[in-house]
Every structure is written in C-alpha cells, then in structure tokens.
Amino acid sequence: MTQKETLLKYLKENESITSLDCVVELLIIDLQGVIRDLKEDGYTILDKWEKRVNLYGQKKRFKRYFLIENDIDYARFNQQSCLLM
C-alpha cells in the first residue's frame, strides 16, 4: 500500500489527522507532501489550525486535516472547526 493509499484509508476511517497522528500511527513523516499529492489527484482535503500548550507552557499551533467527500463531511468539518476555536 502506498503512502497516499494509507493516508486516504485512514482519513476515510477517522474524522481527521495531524502530523503527530500521521507519524505515530502511520509512520508517514511528510504528511503535507502526501496531502498535496492527494489534492493533485482531485481529493478535497481541508485543514484547520489547532492550538495546544506544550510541556513547557509554550503555545504551539498545528494543522488538523479533514477529507471532504460529501456534504456530511463538510458539515462535520465546520462543526469540528467550531469546537477547535
């Protein structure tokens, strides 16, 4: 299975993914590159920024990516976006 196929399968089975999820669960290091390739293949993948505080109290931002295949996915993306703010 290619990295594109692996990521696509994960996104279809889960609501979203972050770079950390991708490395830990899929052992794919270049999430942004694979997402770029999927977008070039015609997939709609949207992202939202998340904020967390690390072990040392520093505020950090990272992206969470969502595969959008239909109106229900888009509604979930919008709902999740509200929860992340």
C-alpha positions, 0 to 999 in steps of 0.5 A: 500500500502506498503512502497516499493509499494509507493516508486516504484509508485512514482519513476515510476511517477517522474524522481527521489527522495531524502530523503527530497522528500521521507519524505515530500511527502511520509512520508517514513523516511528510504528511503535507507532501502526501496531502498535496499529492492527494489534492493533485489527484482531485481529493478535497482535503481541508485543514484547520489550525489547532492550538495546544500548550506544550510541556513547557507552557509554550503555545504551539499551533498545528494543522488538523486535516479533514477529507471532504467527500460529501456534504456530511463531511463538510458539515462535520468539518465546520462543526469540528472547526467550531469546537477547535476555536 
